[in-house]
Amino acid sequence: MMNILAHNRLAWNEEVRKGNIWTIPVKKDEIEAAERGEYQIVLTPYKPVPKDWLGDVPGKNIMCLASGGGQQGPILAAAGAHVTVFDNSDEQLKKDEQVSKEYDLQITTLQGNMQDLSCFADETFDLIVHPVSNCFIDAILPVWKESYRVLKLGGEMLSGFTNPIIYMIDWDKAEETRHCELRHAIPYSDIVSLSPEKKQKYIQERIPFEFGHTLTDQIQGQIRAGFAIVGFYEDKGNEMLDRYSDIFIATRAMKMPQ
């Protein structure tokens, strides 16, 4: 039985080495702007999170969930929040630590599995920021359940995730022909759908394994955990599909009493 968590930790450490765009920390001018109260973050590739989704950041206890890389965490800390960055990749967390040290920011970093937040007490955070990352775990319902538990009543969770249509495509063929054909059913799993040879390549070259979750698990899963969805938008992010449909989704969910 493959240890997906361990593999993807090594794979994302490798992505840091390669310079993946989501491993490059924010720049000095972004930190300085945030300190002046001019800040924005993303949950998806391009569109900034609406300012009213973040509310008044100063003084808030914020967890950046599966959000290492020195991007969202430092911006929010520079804006005055008490930030905890929780991520599976130790090399991603080092990026937040580097930015924190360079700009004298108060950021706590913890390594762990987004499906298990047992290191945090109930009702610890005012806000959870969870950019696109749950495509790297095989089950997302525990993420919503745990996030609900550690949020204060009335607290919010801002999440980004992929529309599962992206996982239906035969991308090997699409790269050759520049045409998209549907091949895979949803929910999708690299572990199930990749050939043994390609899985071995992923292991040897430390390529992250991905999973395409149903929109039922992504959206109804939040509602079932106790959240009310109070905001929603879509974003682009795939060259071949963007002309047909936005393929990334962001939700704003509020913790309601059960």
Long-range contacts (C-beta under 8 A, 24 or more apart in sequence): 2-191, 4-137, 4-138, 4-191, 4-209, 5-88, 5-113, 5-137, 7-202, 7-203, 7-206, 7-208, 7-209, 8-88, 8-136, 8-137, 8-208, 8-209, 9-88, 9-89, 9-90, 10-206, 11-202, 11-206, 11-207, 11-208, 11-209, 12-88, 12-89, 12-91, 12-92, 12-136, 12-208, 13-89, 13-90, 13-91, 13-92, 13-206, 14-205, 14-206, 14-207, 15-89, 15-208, 16-69, 16-89, 16-91, 16-92, 16-94, 16-95, 17-91, 22-69, 22-71, 23-69, 23-70, 23-91, 23-92, 23-95, 24-69, 24-70, 24-71, 24-95, 25-69, 25-70, 25-71, 25-74, 25-95, 25-96, 25-98, 25-99, 26-70, 26-71, 26-74, 26-75, 26-99, 28-103, 30-75, 31-74, 31-75, 31-78, 31-99, 31-103, 31-105, 32-78, 34-74, 34-75, 34-76, 34-78, 34-79, 35-78, 35-79, 37-79, 39-75, 39-76, 39-78, 39-79, 40-75, 41-71, 41-72, 41-75, 41-76, 41-129, 42-71, 42-72, 42-131, 42-160, 43-129, 43-130, 43-131, 43-132, 43-158, 43-159, 43-160, 43-250, 44-131, 44-132, 44-160, 44-235, 44-237, 44-248, 44-249, 44-250, 45-132, 45-235, 45-236, 45-237, 45-248, 46-235, 46-236, 46-237, 47-233, 47-235, 47-250, 49-158, 49-250, 50-231, 50-233, 53-156, 53-158, 53-231, 53-252, 54-127, 54-158, 55-127, 57-81, 60-126, 60-127, 61-124, 61-125, 61-126, 61-127, 62-125, 62-126, 62-127, 62-128, 62-129, 63-120, 63-124, 63-125, 63-127, 63-128, 63-129, 63-150, 64-129, 64-130, 65-114, 65-128, 65-129, 65-130, 65-133, 65-143, 65-147, 66-114, 66-130, 66-131, 66-133, 66-134, 66-136, 67-129, 67-130, 67-131, 67-133, 68-92, 68-93, 68-95, 68-96, 68-109, 69-95, 69-96, 70-95, 70-96, 70-98, 70-99, 72-129, 72-131, 73-99, 73-107, 74-99, 74-100, 74-103, 74-105, 74-107, 76-129, 77-105, 77-106, 77-107, 78-103, 78-105, 81-127, 82-106, 83-107, 83-108, 84-108, 84-109, 84-110, 84-125, 85-109, 85-110, 86-110, 86-111, 86-112, 86-114, 86-117, 87-111, 87-112, 88-112, 88-113, 88-114, 88-136, 113-137, 114-143, 114-146, 115-139, 115-140, 115-142, 115-143, 115-146, 116-142, 116-146, 117-146, 117-147, 117-149, 117-150, 118-146, 120-150, 121-150, 122-149, 122-150, 123-149, 123-150, 123-151, 123-152, 123-153, 123-155, 124-150, 124-151, 124-152, 125-150, 125-151, 125-152, 125-155, 126-151, 126-152, 126-155, 126-156, 127-151, 127-155, 127-156, 127-157, 127-158, 128-155, 128-156, 128-157, 128-158, 129-158, 130-157, 130-158, 130-159, 130-160, 131-159, 131-160, 132-160, 132-161, 132-162, 132-248, 133-160, 134-159, 134-161, 134-213, 134-218, 135-161, 135-162, 135-210, 135-211, 135-212, 135-213, 136-208, 136-209, 136-210, 136-211, 137-211, 138-189, 138-191, 138-211, 140-213, 140-217, 140-218, 140-221, 141-217, 141-221, 141-224, 141-225, 144-221, 144-222, 144-224, 144-225, 144-227, 145-225, 147-225, 148-225, 148-226, 148-227, 148-255, 151-255, 152-255, 153-255, 153-257, 154-254, 154-255, 155-254, 155-255, 156-230, 156-252, 156-253, 156-254, 156-255, 157-222, 157-227, 157-252, 157-253, 157-255, 158-250, 158-251, 158-252, 158-253, 159-222, 159-250, 159-251, 159-253, 160-235, 160-248, 160-249, 160-250, 161-213, 161-218, 161-248, 161-249, 161-250, 161-251, 162-212, 162-247, 162-248, 162-249, 163-215, 163-234, 163-245, 163-246, 163-247, 163-248, 163-249, 164-188, 164-212, 164-213, 164-214, 164-215, 165-241, 165-245, 165-247, 166-212, 166-238, 166-241, 166-247, 167-210, 167-211, 167-212, 168-212, 169-241, 174-240, 178-240, 180-240, 180-241, 184-212, 186-212, 186-213, 186-214, 187-211, 187-212, 187-213, 187-214, 187-217, 188-212, 218-249, 218-251, 219-251, 222-251, 222-253, 226-255, 226-256, 226-258, 227-253, 227-254, 227-255, 227-256, 228-253, 228-254, 228-256, 229-253, 230-254
